[in-house]
Amino acid sequence: MLGVELVRLLASEGDRIFSIDRARQLAPRVGLRDSYLCEALYHLRQNNWIAPIRRGLYVLSSGFPRVAPVREFEIAMSLARPAAVSHWSAMNHHGLTEQIPRTIFVLTTTESSVPRKRNIENKKSRRGYLTQGTLYRFVQVRPENFFGMEEIWIANTPVSITDPERTLLDGLIRPQHCGGFAEAFHAFNAIGDRLNIKRIVEYALRLNIAVAKRLGWVLEYWGYDLSEFSELLELPVKGYRKLDPTGPRKGPCSSRWMIQENLPGKIGSWQ
């Protein structure tokens, strides 16, 4: 019963996701001895009052009275620091794809968040964290490339997510994390007038030349006005860059953008 009282206290404090250290901090308020804490947490798990997310981190069960379900994006924020929901997950949130990804993609700078072990429930795997049936996959970037985020609120919890412009660029960098290059390519058409061209150009120039050249080619293809953004075209580059970085090095080359159009079939029939 002391364990249940601890869960009630965690819920009242807003700690729907909590660490063992947080539980240890609150335990004395319900009369729970530190020597019994691990056993109490074990029984709470066995009775489905709490569920493990990763080692030392738990989430309150939605079956507990007056506890709102914890959403996947909230869990993603607890698995790495810093972290931002990204790639295919962000595309879906911003309405840039009709596909609903089963994996939650998370952008981070933390190498330890990129797992390399077997795929075991509630543990790190080679592909990510698998917990409560959802796979959380981490994409590591350098600290200087961790930018372009906005904050959204889910059940009174702030969640960091890549903004539409950064999300589109991530699709040009790692399309394999966005459902493939076709999804990333068509997302530029799906966003329409919502696209902030000035912002996305500034982002691309902060990343690398290959991304900037791909961006210029894609924007021009979809009919965006680039008359004020000649810097994309004027960027010096040695050699052609693949339009789809995951595709083979074959296909016609655009000397205007220094891009090899390595898409299957003719570009005009690829929509």
C-alpha positions as CSV (number, residue, x, y, z in Angstrom):
1,M,0.0,0.0,0.0
2,L,2.9,2.4,0.6
3,G,3.9,1.8,-3.0
4,V,0.5,2.8,-4.2
5,E,0.6,5.9,-2.0
6,L,3.9,6.7,-3.7
7,V,2.3,6.4,-7.1
8,R,-0.5,8.7,-5.9
9,L,2.1,11.3,-4.7
10,L,4.0,11.1,-8.0
11,A,0.8,11.7,-9.9
12,S,-0.2,14.7,-7.8
13,E,3.3,16.1,-8.3
14,G,3.0,15.8,-12.0
15,D,5.7,13.1,-12.2
16,R,4.0,10.8,-14.7
17,I,7.5,9.8,-15.9
18,F,9.9,9.5,-13.0
19,S,13.3,8.2,-12.1
20,I,14.3,6.1,-9.2
21,D,16.1,9.1,-7.7
22,R,12.8,11.1,-7.9
23,A,10.9,8.1,-6.2
24,R,13.6,8.0,-3.5
25,Q,13.2,11.7,-2.9
26,L,9.4,11.4,-2.4
27,A,9.4,8.1,-0.6
28,P,9.8,9.5,3.0
29,R,6.6,11.6,2.5
30,V,4.5,8.4,2.4
31,G,6.5,6.6,5.0
32,L,8.4,4.3,2.6
33,R,11.9,3.3,3.7
34,D,14.7,3.6,1.3
35,S,15.7,0.0,1.9
36,Y,12.2,-1.1,0.7
37,L,12.0,1.2,-2.3
38,C,13.3,-1.2,-5.0
39,E,11.0,-4.0,-3.7
40,A,8.0,-1.6,-3.8
41,L,8.8,-0.6,-7.4
42,Y,9.1,-4.3,-8.3
43,H,5.6,-5.0,-6.9
44,L,4.2,-1.9,-8.6
45,R,5.5,-3.2,-11.9
46,Q,4.1,-6.6,-11.3
47,N,0.7,-5.1,-10.6
48,N,0.9,-2.8,-13.7
49,W,0.8,0.4,-11.8
50,I,4.0,1.5,-13.4
51,A,6.0,0.4,-16.5
52,P,9.7,0.6,-17.2
53,I,10.9,2.8,-20.0
54,R,14.6,2.2,-19.6
55,R,16.9,1.3,-16.7
56,G,16.0,3.5,-13.7
57,L,13.1,5.3,-15.5
58,Y,9.4,4.5,-15.2
59,V,6.0,5.7,-16.4
60,L,2.8,5.7,-14.5
61,S,0.1,3.4,-15.8
62,S,-2.9,5.0,-17.4
63,G,-5.0,2.5,-15.5
64,F,-4.2,4.4,-12.3
65,P,-7.1,6.6,-11.3
66,R,-7.0,10.2,-12.5
67,V,-3.7,9.6,-14.4
68,A,-3.8,10.7,-18.1
69,P,-2.1,8.5,-20.6
70,V,1.5,9.4,-21.3
71,R,2.0,10.0,-25.0
72,E,4.9,8.7,-27.0
73,F,6.3,12.2,-27.6
74,E,6.5,12.8,-23.9
75,I,8.4,9.5,-23.4
76,A,10.8,10.5,-26.2
77,M,11.8,13.6,-24.3
78,S,12.8,11.5,-21.3
79,L,15.1,9.2,-23.1
80,A,17.8,11.7,-24.2
81,R,19.0,15.2,-23.4
82,P,18.9,17.2,-25.5
83,A,16.1,15.7,-27.6
84,A,13.6,16.8,-30.3
85,V,11.0,14.7,-32.1
86,S,12.1,14.7,-35.7
87,H,12.2,13.1,-39.2
88,W,9.1,11.0,-40.1
89,S,7.5,11.7,-36.7
90,A,7.8,15.4,-37.2
91,M,6.6,15.1,-40.8
92,N,3.4,13.4,-39.6
93,H,2.9,16.0,-36.9
94,H,3.3,18.9,-39.4
95,G,0.9,17.3,-41.9
96,L,3.7,16.7,-44.5
97,T,2.9,13.0,-45.0
98,E,-0.2,10.9,-44.9
99,Q,1.8,8.0,-43.5
100,I,1.7,7.2,-39.8
101,P,5.1,6.0,-38.7
102,R,5.3,3.2,-36.1
103,T,8.7,4.5,-34.9
104,I,9.2,7.7,-33.0
105,F,12.3,9.5,-34.3
106,V,14.3,11.6,-32.0
107,L,17.1,14.1,-32.9
108,T,19.9,14.3,-30.3
109,T,23.5,15.1,-29.8
110,T,24.1,12.4,-27.2
111,E,26.1,9.5,-28.4
112,S,25.0,7.3,-25.5
113,S,21.4,7.6,-26.7
114,V,22.2,5.7,-29.9
115,P,21.9,2.1,-28.8
116,R,23.9,-0.8,-30.2
117,K,22.5,-3.8,-28.3
118,R,20.0,-6.5,-29.2
119,N,16.3,-5.5,-29.7
120,I,14.9,-6.4,-26.3
121,E,11.7,-5.0,-24.7
122,N,12.4,-2.0,-22.5
123,K,16.1,-2.1,-23.3
124,K,18.5,-0.5,-25.8
125,S,18.6,-2.2,-29.1
126,R,20.7,-1.8,-32.2
127,R,17.9,0.3,-33.7
128,G,16.7,2.1,-30.6
129,Y,14.6,1.8,-27.4
130,L,11.7,-0.6,-27.6
131,T,9.2,0.1,-24.8
132,Q,5.5,-0.6,-24.4
133,G,5.4,-1.7,-28.0
134,T,6.9,1.5,-29.5
135,L,10.3,1.9,-30.9
136,Y,12.2,5.1,-30.3
137,R,15.0,5.7,-32.7
138,F,17.7,8.3,-32.2
139,V,19.5,10.2,-34.9
140,Q,22.7,11.8,-33.6
141,V,23.9,15.1,-34.9
142,R,26.8,17.4,-34.0
143,P,25.9,20.0,-31.3
144,E,26.2,22.9,-33.9
145,N,23.6,21.1,-36.1
146,F,21.1,20.8,-33.3
147,F,18.8,23.7,-34.2
148,G,15.5,24.5,-35.8
149,M,13.1,23.4,-33.1
150,E,9.8,24.6,-31.7
151,E,7.9,23.8,-28.6
152,I,4.5,22.1,-28.5
153,W,2.4,21.1,-25.5
154,I,1.0,17.6,-25.0
155,A,-1.1,17.0,-21.9
156,N,0.5,20.0,-20.1
157,T,4.0,18.8,-21.0
158,P,6.3,20.7,-23.2
159,V,7.7,18.7,-26.1
160,S,10.5,19.9,-28.4
161,I,10.0,19.1,-32.1
162,T,11.8,20.1,-35.3
163,D,9.9,22.9,-37.1
164,P,8.6,22.3,-40.6
165,E,11.7,23.8,-42.3
166,R,14.2,21.7,-40.3
167,T,12.0,18.7,-40.8
168,L,12.1,19.1,-44.6
169,L,15.9,19.4,-44.6
170,D,16.3,16.3,-42.4
171,G,14.4,14.5,-45.1
172,L,17.0,15.6,-47.7
173,I,19.8,14.5,-45.3
174,R,18.5,11.1,-44.1
175,P,15.4,10.2,-46.2
176,Q,15.6,6.7,-44.8
177,H,14.3,8.1,-41.5
178,C,11.4,9.8,-43.3
179,G,9.8,6.9,-45.2
180,G,12.2,7.2,-48.1
181,F,13.2,10.0,-50.5
182,A,9.8,9.9,-52.2
183,E,8.1,11.0,-49.0
184,A,10.7,13.7,-48.3
185,F,10.5,14.9,-51.9
186,H,6.7,15.2,-51.9
187,A,6.6,16.9,-48.5
188,F,7.9,20.1,-50.2
189,N,4.7,20.0,-52.2
190,A,2.5,19.2,-49.3
191,I,3.7,22.2,-47.2
192,G,2.7,24.7,-49.9
193,D,2.4,28.3,-48.8
194,R,3.3,27.4,-45.2
195,L,6.9,27.1,-46.1
196,N,9.2,29.9,-44.8
197,I,11.7,30.0,-47.7
198,K,14.0,32.4,-46.0
199,R,14.3,30.3,-42.9
200,I,14.8,27.0,-44.8
201,V,17.6,28.6,-46.9
202,E,19.3,29.9,-43.8
203,Y,19.1,26.5,-42.2
204,A,20.5,24.8,-45.3
205,L,23.5,27.1,-45.4
206,R,24.2,26.3,-41.8
207,L,24.3,22.6,-42.5
208,N,26.4,21.7,-45.6
209,I,26.7,22.3,-49.3
210,A,25.1,19.1,-50.4
211,V,21.9,19.9,-48.5
212,A,21.9,23.4,-49.9
213,K,22.2,22.2,-53.5
214,R,19.5,19.5,-53.0
215,L,17.3,22.2,-51.5
216,G,17.7,24.5,-54.4
217,W,17.0,21.8,-56.9
218,V,13.8,20.6,-55.0
219,L,12.5,24.1,-54.4
220,E,12.9,25.0,-58.1
221,Y,11.3,21.8,-59.2
222,W,8.2,22.5,-57.2
223,G,8.0,26.1,-58.5
224,Y,9.1,28.1,-55.5
225,D,10.5,31.6,-56.2
226,L,14.2,31.6,-55.6
227,S,15.0,35.0,-57.1
228,E,16.0,36.4,-53.7
229,F,18.1,33.4,-52.8
230,S,20.9,33.3,-55.4
231,E,23.4,32.2,-52.7
232,L,22.0,28.6,-53.1
233,L,22.9,28.6,-56.8
234,E,26.2,30.4,-56.3
235,L,27.6,28.1,-53.6
236,P,30.9,26.7,-55.0
237,V,31.0,22.9,-55.1
238,K,33.4,20.3,-56.6
239,G,31.6,17.4,-58.1
240,Y,28.0,16.4,-58.4
241,R,26.0,15.5,-55.3
242,K,23.3,12.8,-55.4
243,L,19.7,14.1,-55.1
244,D,18.8,11.1,-53.1
245,P,21.7,10.4,-50.8
246,T,20.6,6.8,-50.2
247,G,20.3,6.0,-53.9
248,P,22.8,4.8,-56.5
249,R,25.1,7.1,-58.3
250,K,23.4,7.1,-61.6
251,G,21.1,9.2,-63.7
252,P,21.3,12.5,-65.5
253,C,23.2,15.5,-64.0
254,S,22.0,19.0,-63.5
255,S,25.0,21.3,-64.1
256,R,22.9,24.2,-62.9
257,W,22.6,22.8,-59.3
258,M,25.5,20.3,-59.6
259,I,23.0,17.6,-58.7
260,Q,22.8,14.0,-60.0
261,E,19.1,13.2,-60.5
262,N,19.3,9.6,-59.3
263,L,15.6,9.0,-59.1
264,P,14.0,6.0,-60.7
265,G,12.5,6.8,-64.1
266,K,12.1,10.3,-65.5
267,I,11.7,13.2,-63.1
268,G,8.6,14.4,-64.8
269,S,6.8,11.1,-64.3
270,W,8.0,10.6,-60.7
271,Q,5.2,12.5,-58.9
